[in-house]
Each structure stands twice: as structure tokens, then as C-alpha cells.
Amino acid sequence: MKDIIPSVFALLLSWLTNFKTQLTNYASTLNLSTQQVTDMSVSCDKITAAINDTIQKKHDYEVSKALRDSIIADETQKLRVTCNLIKLNPAYNDGIGQAFDILYAAAPPVDTQNFKSVITLSLGHGFVSVKFTKKGIEGVNVYCRLKGESNWTFLTLAMHSPYNDHRMLADPIKPENREYMVIGVFADVEIGLPSDIASITFAG
């Protein structure tokens, strides 16, 4: 039997708001005591506050994550420049490189023309998990769009699998049928072939 109370948070928030309104409208008709109305209203308020707190924390996480990724991208580029300058110094040798841990380990050859990542999607609690294969490359650029759209939105350069997409629904009461695709990245350049497109319905 279907539960009368929605389990999807966006729908539950709307349900709670309506329930509180109807408590006021029908308290007299149903002969509900003031204490009963108060207790049920408090229950609605507690659930609403808990859900909204999670929504705010998700938003704060996304803002923090975007700032983190921006700082990492900017500052690691500066460090790469410095590492190259160290290697160009006349006094540089492999011992110094080992001390700084800036020696490049031998890597297997990468087929930059035919590389193609394989992705799988799954739902987490409030996010979509995008698992991908790397096969010796640095990472993948992750793209997403709503089913039926033609243009892709770039999400991030993911260096480790899986990548978890914590973006919230555009409309909190409308599930989204999302499509994901990744492209391999090697030496800071997209390579090979786009992955097959995978889709999943995300309800928040």
C-alpha cells in the first residue's frame, strides 16, 4: 500500500505545508483540540526544518566545492611552473627531483585517438554517482544535460572515480531525467572518443 506521506523531500515539503493549513481550516469541523493541532504543527515544523537544513548544507557544499576546485586549478598550475623552473636550474639533478617528488614515473602508452571511457550511473542520497574508467589517463571531463536537450553542460575535471554530482533539482518538485557523458583528458587536453551516454532519473 502506498504511503500517504511522500518520501521525496520536495514533495514532502509541499505536503507538510498543506497539512498545516488544513489543520487550521478543519480543526473545528473535526473537533481537534488545540493541543492536537499544536502537536501536529510542531511535527510538521520539525520535519520541514530538518529538510531545509539539509538543502542549505548541500548548497553550501556546492559553493565550497566550486571554490576548492578553482583554487586547486589555479594554484597547482603555479606549482607546475615552479617545478619546471626547478628542473631547468643548472644545479638540478635526479636526487633533488626525488627529494621534491617531482620525477615522472614511467606511464603506459595511451592511445589518445581511440581512448574511450566506460561510465555507469547510480543514485546516492541526494546525488548522482558517475563511475568511470581511466585506463592510465589523468582523468575525464564530465558533462551532463537533461534528456531532450542538445547542449551539454561541463561539470568538472574528475581525477578519481566516481564523481558525485550534488547539484540540486532546478524545480524541487520535478524529478529530472539526466544524461551523462565523459571525455578523457591527457596532458590537460581532451582526447579520444566521448563515452556512451548514460541516463538516470534524479528525484533529489
C-alpha positions in Angstrom: 0.0 0.0 0.0 1.3 3.4 -1.0 2.2 5.6 2.0 0.0 8.7 2.3 3.1 10.8 3.2 5.5 11.4 0.3 9.1 10.1 0.7 10.6 12.5 -1.9 11.7 15.6 0.1 10.5 18.2 -2.3 7.0 16.6 -2.4 7.1 16.1 1.4 7.7 19.9 2.0 4.7 20.8 -0.1 2.6 18.1 1.7 3.6 19.4 5.1 2.7 23.0 4.2 -0.7 21.9 3.0 -1.3 19.7 6.1 -0.6 22.6 8.5 -3.0 24.8 6.5 -5.8 22.2 6.6 -5.3 21.7 10.4 -6.3 25.3 10.8 -9.2 25.0 8.3 -10.7 21.8 9.7 -9.7 21.8 13.4 -13.2 22.9 14.5 -15.0 20.6 12.0 -13.0 17.5 13.1 -13.2 18.6 16.8 -9.4 18.6 17.1 -8.2 20.0 20.4 -5.8 23.0 20.5 -3.1 20.7 21.8 -3.6 18.2 19.0 -3.3 21.0 16.4 -0.2 22.3 18.2 1.5 18.9 18.4 0.9 18.1 14.7 2.0 21.5 13.6 5.2 21.1 15.6 5.9 17.8 13.9 5.4 19.4 10.5 7.8 22.2 11.5 10.5 19.9 12.8 10.5 17.8 9.6 10.5 21.0 7.4 13.4 22.5 9.4 15.4 19.2 9.1 14.9 19.0 5.3 15.7 22.7 4.8 18.8 22.4 6.8 20.0 19.6 4.5 19.1 21.6 1.4 21.1 24.6 2.8 24.1 22.4 3.6 24.0 20.9 0.1 24.1 24.4 -1.3 26.9 25.4 1.0 28.8 22.3 -0.1 28.4 23.1 -3.8 29.7 26.6 -3.2 32.6 25.3 -1.2 33.4 22.6 -3.7 33.4 25.1 -6.6 35.8 27.4 -4.7 38.0 24.4 -3.8 38.2 23.3 -7.4 39.0 26.8 -8.6 41.8 27.2 -6.0 43.3 23.8 -6.8 43.3 24.6 -10.6 44.9 28.0 -10.1 47.5 27.1 -7.5 48.5 23.7 -9.0 49.3 25.5 -12.3 51.6 27.8 -10.4 53.3 24.8 -8.7 53.8 23.1 -12.1 55.5 26.3 -13.4 57.8 26.3 -10.3 58.6 22.6 -10.7 59.6 23.2 -14.3 61.8 26.1 -13.2 63.5 23.8 -10.7 64.2 21.2 -13.3 65.7 23.9 -15.6 68.1 25.1 -12.8 71.7 24.2 -13.6 72.1 22.7 -10.2 69.2 20.3 -10.6 69.7 16.6 -10.6 67.6 13.5 -10.1 68.4 13.4 -6.4 66.8 16.8 -6.0 63.9 15.8 -8.1 63.4 12.7 -5.9 63.5 14.9 -2.8 60.8 17.2 -4.2 58.9 14.1 -5.5 58.8 15.7 -9.0 60.2 12.9 -11.0 57.8 11.5 -13.5 57.1 7.8 -13.2 57.1 5.8 -16.4 53.5 5.5 -17.6 52.0 3.1 -20.0 51.3 4.4 -23.5 47.9 6.0 -24.0 46.0 5.7 -27.3 45.0 9.3 -27.5 42.9 8.8 -30.6 40.8 5.8 -29.6 40.6 6.1 -25.8 37.0 5.8 -24.6 35.9 5.7 -21.0 33.1 3.5 -19.8 30.6 5.0 -17.4 27.9 3.7 -15.0 25.4 5.7 -13.0 23.8 5.1 -9.7 21.8 7.1 -7.2 23.1 8.2 -3.8 21.3 10.1 -1.0 20.8 13.4 -2.8 23.3 12.9 -5.6 24.1 11.0 -8.8 27.3 8.9 -8.8 29.2 8.8 -12.1 31.7 5.9 -12.1 34.2 5.9 -15.0 37.3 4.1 -16.3 40.6 5.9 -16.8 43.0 3.3 -18.2 46.1 5.3 -17.5 45.0 8.8 -18.3 44.8 11.7 -15.9 41.1 12.0 -15.6 37.9 12.8 -17.5 35.8 15.8 -18.2 32.2 15.2 -17.0 29.3 16.6 -18.9 25.5 16.5 -18.2 22.3 17.6 -19.8 18.6 17.0 -19.4 17.1 14.3 -21.7 15.8 16.0 -24.8 18.3 18.9 -24.7 21.1 19.2 -27.3 23.7 21.1 -25.5 26.0 19.6 -22.8 26.9 21.4 -19.5 30.5 20.9 -18.4 30.6 19.9 -14.7 34.2 19.2 -13.7 37.5 17.5 -14.5 37.3 14.3 -12.4 40.6 12.8 -11.5 39.2 10.0 -9.4 36.2 7.7 -9.9 33.4 8.0 -9.0 32.4 11.6 -9.4 29.4 12.6 -7.3 27.0 15.2 -8.8 25.5 17.0 -5.9 23.6 19.6 -7.9 20.0 20.2 -6.7 16.9 19.9 -8.9 16.1 23.0 -10.9 12.5 22.5 -9.8 12.4 21.0 -6.3 9.2 19.1 -7.0 10.1 17.9 -10.5 12.4 14.9 -11.0 15.0 15.2 -13.8 15.9 12.6 -16.4 19.7 13.4 -16.6 22.1 12.2 -19.3 25.9 12.0 -18.6 28.9 11.7 -20.8 32.6 11.9 -20.2 35.7 12.6 -22.3 39.2 11.5 -21.4 41.8 14.1 -20.5 45.6 13.6 -21.0 48.2 16.3 -20.7 45.4 18.8 -19.9 43.8 18.1 -23.3 40.6 16.2 -24.2 41.5 13.0 -26.1 39.9 10.1 -27.8 36.2 9.4 -28.1 33.2 10.5 -25.9 31.9 7.8 -23.7 28.5 6.3 -24.4 25.7 8.4 -23.0 24.1 7.1 -19.8 20.9 8.3 -18.3 19.2 8.2 -14.9 16.2 9.8 -13.2 17.1 12.0 -10.2 14.4 13.0 -7.8 16.5 14.9 -5.3 
